[in-house]
Amino acid sequence: MNFILFDGPERDYLLPFTYTRPICEIRTGILTIREKWELFLNAQVSFYTQDYLSGKFPIRKESINILINGSIIPDVFLVEQILKLKPGEQLENNNDIIALCLQGNEVEEFTSIRLKIIPYNNSIKKVHRLWDIYANNHQNIKDDFELLTKGKKSQKLSRTNFIIGDETLIFLEKGAKVEFAFLNTTDGPIYIGKDAVVMEGAKIRGPFSLGDHSQVKLDAKIYTGTTIGPYCKVGGEISNSVIFGYSNKGHDGFLGNSVLGEWCNIGADTNVSNLKNTYEFVKLYSYVEKKFVNTGQQFCGLMLGDHSKTGINTMFNTGTVVGVNVNIFGEGFPRNFIPSFSWGGKHGFSVYKPEKAFQVAKAVMKRRNIDFNAVEKAILQEIYNQTYNSN
């Protein structure tokens, strides 16, 4: 059976993160949504996404294909129902398409084909809005921890560590190193990925996930519901936040109820407000409504798109959305929506020229031995074109 994860209408609500990836490449919990589906299906999936992303995230079609909404998080019963679909059938929940089974020549036209509707009456979990990424992260880490560690044995935990709660809820993959850290599993598990490092004095409350080859630096304070993806360095104070991967917040400063994409760098003593002084629900900029919308969340910090950077002592207001390839610096609070390819701070922004942005991206990615190739460049160029309405 061939499986394709498609971008549904949720895609535009999840900008700026879906500028540079399909929805299913969003990380929430320990894994990306794609990685969850591949584990449940025991199969590799492909992507039906924006044309300009298809060079990096290609589609693979066969004679019979099951298309699955990439914003939906799998569970055992849902997967069972999807696998029962026959060609010409569509699984729906309250008019939302969950999955459909099509012949290969029908894939591109799936939104206009009339299919037999199979109702799905159970609840589903999905990432529909930006705040879903962190707001549900507490439970998503727990679910992924069970999925990843079932039947496996953790590497031995050093006796130098201070443990509160159930030690069996701490899992170290091969090569992980944790020394003289404070680990609290009272509220949930702690997962440390392959070759990851937790340095001395770090204090971590689960649920928490640290990706492969990532580092928690000296004396860091990390609160429940936090995910750090692969190849990251983090320090300071972090609470209920998700960092997708390949990004650094290596210094003191507070990050709370926030999401950072890939290839971001947070300057020393950058601080994020995640609670309004009035304790009102936070409003967040929507690329769909082109205005600030009520999140229904009392706690909401920073949404930072891929390749964006902050200088030292940067300060962010509650509910700030920053696009792709943005460079922020200077004293004071910048505005709380900053479009992609912007350069500046409180006193205003100018256009961040693509040539300079590409030069920086190439240097940053080289540090992780990843090539900034023509495909990556074309994606960023398209985002620039969309932002400034040029061709």
C-alpha positions in Angstrom: 0.0 0.0 0.0 1.3 3.5 -0.9 0.8 6.3 1.6 0.8 10.1 0.8 0.5 12.8 3.5 -1.3 15.8 2.0 -1.5 19.5 3.0 -5.1 20.3 3.7 -6.7 23.7 4.4 -4.8 23.9 7.7 -1.6 24.7 5.8 -2.1 28.4 5.6 -3.1 28.7 9.3 0.3 27.2 10.1 2.4 29.7 8.4 5.3 30.7 8.8 6.3 27.1 9.6 4.6 25.7 6.5 6.4 28.1 4.2 9.4 25.8 4.4 7.8 22.3 5.0 4.6 20.3 4.5 2.4 20.2 7.6 3.5 16.7 8.4 7.1 17.8 9.0 6.0 19.9 12.0 7.4 18.5 15.2 5.1 18.1 18.2 5.9 15.6 21.0 9.1 13.8 20.3 8.5 13.1 16.6 7.3 15.0 13.6 3.8 14.1 12.4 5.3 12.3 9.5 7.6 10.2 11.7 4.5 9.2 13.8 2.6 8.0 10.7 5.6 6.0 9.4 5.9 4.2 12.8 2.2 3.4 12.9 2.0 2.3 9.3 5.4 0.6 9.2 6.0 2.2 5.8 7.7 5.2 4.3 5.3 8.0 3.2 5.6 10.7 0.5 4.2 14.2 0.3 1.5 16.1 -1.6 2.4 19.7 -0.8 3.0 23.1 -2.4 4.6 22.9 -5.9 7.6 24.9 -4.8 8.3 22.5 -2.0 7.9 19.3 -4.1 11.6 19.3 -5.1 12.6 18.7 -1.5 9.4 16.8 -0.5 8.4 14.7 -3.5 5.3 12.7 -4.1 5.4 9.0 -5.0 2.3 7.5 -6.7 1.4 3.9 -7.3 -1.6 2.2 -8.8 -3.5 2.4 -5.4 -2.8 5.2 -3.0 -4.1 6.2 0.4 -3.9 10.0 1.0 -3.9 11.1 4.6 -4.4 14.6 6.0 -0.9 15.6 7.2 -2.2 17.7 10.1 -3.8 14.7 11.9 -1.9 12.8 14.5 -2.4 9.0 14.3 -3.6 6.5 16.8 -4.2 2.8 16.7 -7.9 2.8 16.0 -7.7 5.6 13.4 -5.0 3.7 11.5 -7.1 0.5 11.5 -10.0 2.4 9.9 -7.7 4.0 7.3 -6.3 0.6 6.3 -9.8 -0.6 5.6 -10.5 2.0 2.9 -11.2 0.7 -0.6 -10.6 2.7 -3.8 -13.2 5.4 -4.1 -13.8 5.7 -0.4 -13.1 8.7 1.9 -12.9 8.8 5.7 -14.4 11.9 7.2 -14.9 13.5 10.6 -17.4 16.4 10.8 -16.8 17.2 7.1 -13.0 17.2 7.6 -11.2 14.8 5.2 -9.1 12.3 7.2 -8.0 10.0 4.4 -9.1 8.7 1.0 -8.2 5.8 -1.3 -7.5 6.6 -4.9 -6.0 5.2 -8.1 -2.8 6.8 -9.2 -4.3 9.0 -12.0 -6.8 10.5 -9.5 -4.3 11.8 -6.9 -3.9 15.4 -8.2 -7.6 15.9 -8.6 -8.7 14.4 -5.3 -10.4 17.6 -4.1 -12.8 17.5 -7.0 -13.6 13.7 -7.1 -16.9 12.5 -5.6 -16.2 9.6 -3.3 -18.2 7.4 -1.0 -18.1 9.0 2.5 -17.2 6.7 5.4 -18.0 8.6 8.7 -15.4 8.5 11.5 -17.1 9.4 14.7 -14.2 9.1 17.2 -12.3 12.2 18.2 -9.1 13.1 16.3 -6.0 14.9 17.3 -4.7 17.5 14.8 -2.4 20.5 14.5 -4.7 23.1 13.1 -3.4 26.4 14.5 0.1 27.6 15.6 -0.6 27.2 19.3 -1.6 23.6 18.9 2.0 22.8 18.4 3.0 23.7 22.0 -0.4 23.6 23.8 -0.8 19.8 23.2 2.9 19.0 23.5 2.7 17.8 27.1 0.5 14.8 26.0 2.2 14.3 22.7 5.5 13.7 24.4 3.9 11.1 26.6 2.3 9.3 23.6 5.5 9.4 21.6 7.6 8.2 24.6 5.4 5.1 24.9 5.6 4.5 21.1 9.4 4.8 20.9 10.4 3.0 24.1 8.0 0.0 24.1 10.0 -3.2 24.2 13.3 -1.3 24.3 15.9 -0.9 27.0 17.3 2.5 28.0 21.1 3.1 28.3 22.2 3.1 31.9 21.7 6.4 33.7 24.7 7.7 35.6 24.5 7.6 39.4 25.7 11.2 39.5 22.2 12.5 38.6 19.5 13.5 41.0 16.2 11.9 40.3 12.7 12.8 41.5 9.8 10.5 40.5 9.9 7.2 38.5 13.4 6.5 37.1 11.8 4.1 34.5 10.3 7.2 32.9 13.8 8.3 31.9 15.0 6.9 28.6 18.5 7.3 27.1 19.2 6.3 23.5 22.6 5.0 22.5 25.4 7.4 23.1 23.4 9.8 25.3 25.3 11.4 28.2 23.7 12.9 31.3 25.8 13.9 34.3 25.0 15.7 37.6 21.6 16.8 36.3 18.3 17.1 38.2 15.6 15.0 36.5 11.9 15.1 37.6 9.4 12.7 36.1 6.6 13.5 38.4 4.5 15.0 35.6 5.8 12.9 32.7 8.7 11.1 31.0 12.1 12.4 29.9 13.5 11.2 26.6 17.2 11.8 25.7 18.0 11.0 22.0 21.0 9.4 20.5 24.4 11.0 21.2 22.6 13.9 23.0 24.2 15.6 26.0 22.7 17.0 29.2 25.4 19.0 31.0 26.1 19.4 34.7 23.6 21.4 36.8 20.7 21.2 34.3 17.3 21.0 35.8 14.6 19.2 33.7 11.0 18.5 34.5 9.2 16.0 32.2 7.5 15.5 29.9 10.6 16.5 28.0 12.3 15.4 24.8 15.9 16.1 23.6 16.6 15.1 20.0 19.6 13.3 18.6 22.9 15.1 18.8 21.4 18.0 20.8 22.8 19.6 24.0 21.3 21.0 27.2 23.9 23.4 28.5 25.2 24.1 32.0 22.6 25.1 34.6 19.7 25.2 32.1 16.2 25.3 33.6 13.6 23.4 31.4 10.0 23.0 32.4 7.3 20.5 31.5 6.0 20.2 27.9 9.2 21.1 26.1 10.6 19.5 23.0 14.1 20.1 21.6 14.6 18.6 18.2 17.8 17.2 16.7 21.1 19.1 16.5 20.2 21.9 18.8 21.9 23.7 21.7 19.7 25.1 24.5 20.4 27.0 27.7 18.7 29.5 30.0 15.0 29.0 30.9 12.6 27.2 28.6 9.0 26.3 29.3 6.4 24.4 27.2 8.1 25.2 23.9 9.0 23.3 20.8 12.2 23.7 18.8 12.0 21.8 15.5 15.7 21.1 15.1 19.1 22.6 13.9 18.5 25.7 16.0 20.3 27.3 19.0 19.1 29.0 22.1 22.4 28.5 23.9 22.4 31.3 26.4 20.4 32.8 29.4 17.0 34.3 28.6 13.4 33.1 28.8 11.5 31.2 26.1 8.0 30.2 27.0 4.9 28.7 25.1 6.8 29.3 21.9 7.8 27.5 18.7 11.0 27.8 16.8 11.6 26.4 13.3 14.9 25.2 11.9 18.2 27.1 11.5 17.2 29.7 14.0 19.7 31.4 16.5 18.6 33.2 19.6 21.1 35.7 20.9 22.2 35.9 24.5 19.7 37.2 27.0 16.8 37.2 24.4 13.6 37.2 26.4 10.0 36.3 25.3 6.9 37.5 27.1 4.3 34.7 27.2 1.6 36.3 29.5 -0.1 39.7 29.1 -0.2 42.0 32.1 -4.0 42.0 31.9 -4.1 38.1 31.9 -6.3 38.3 28.8 -6.2 35.7 26.0 -3.3 36.4 23.6 -3.9 37.4 20.0 -1.6 36.1 17.3 -1.2 37.3 13.7 -3.0 35.0 11.1 -1.7 34.9 7.6 -5.2 33.8 6.5 -7.3 36.5 8.1 -4.4 39.0 7.7 -5.1 40.3 11.2 -4.5 39.3 14.8 -6.9 36.6 16.1 -7.8 35.4 19.5 -5.9 32.2 20.4 -8.0 31.3 23.4 -4.6 30.9 25.1 -3.6 32.8 28.2 0.0 31.8 27.6 1.5 32.4 24.1 5.0 33.6 23.3 7.0 33.6 20.0 6.4 31.8 16.7 9.8 32.1 14.9 10.1 30.9 11.3 13.1 29.0 9.8 16.4 30.8 9.3 15.5 33.7 11.6 17.9 35.2 14.1 17.9 37.5 17.1 20.7 39.7 18.4 21.7 39.9 22.1 19.1 41.3 24.6 16.3 41.1 22.1 12.8 41.4 23.7 9.6 40.0 22.2 6.0 41.0 23.2 3.4 38.4 24.0 2.2 36.6 20.9 4.8 37.6 18.3 4.9 36.0 14.9 8.2 36.2 12.9 8.5 34.9 9.3 11.3 33.2 7.5 14.8 34.7 7.2 14.3 37.6 9.6 17.2 39.3 11.4 16.2 41.1 14.5 18.4 43.3 16.7 18.6 46.4 18.8 17.0 47.6 22.1 13.3 47.7 22.8 10.4 45.5 21.6 9.9 45.0 17.8 6.4 44.9 16.5 4.6 41.6 17.0 4.2 40.6 13.4 7.4 40.7 11.3 7.1 39.5 7.6 9.7 37.1 6.1 13.0 38.6 4.8 13.0 41.6 7.2 16.0 43.2 8.8 15.9 45.5 11.8 14.2 46.0 15.1 12.1 48.5 17.2 12.9 51.4 15.0 11.8 49.8 11.8 12.7 47.1 9.3 14.1 47.1 5.8 14.1 44.2 3.3 16.6 41.5 3.9 18.1 41.0 0.5 17.9 37.3 -0.7 21.6 37.3 -1.7 22.7 38.1 1.8 20.2 35.8 3.4 21.4 32.9 1.2 25.0 33.6 2.1 24.1 33.3 5.8 22.0 30.2 5.3 24.9 28.5 3.4 27.3 29.3 6.3 24.9 28.2 9.0 24.0 24.9 7.3 27.6 24.1 6.5 28.3 24.1 10.3 26.0 21.0 10.4 27.6 19.5 7.3 24.4 20.1 5.2 24.6 21.6 1.8 22.6 24.8 1.0 21.8 23.5 -2.5 19.7 24.8 -5.4 16.5 23.2 -3.9 16.9 25.0 -0.6 17.7 28.3 -2.4 14.6 28.0 -4.7 12.3 27.4 -1.7 13.6 30.6 0.1 13.5 32.6 -3.1 9.8 31.6 -3.6 9.0 32.7 0.0 10.7 36.1 -0.8 8.7 36.4 -4.0 5.4 35.6 -2.2 6.2 38.1 0.6 7.1 41.0 -1.7 4.7 40.1 -4.6 7.5 39.9 -7.2 8.4 37.3 -9.8 
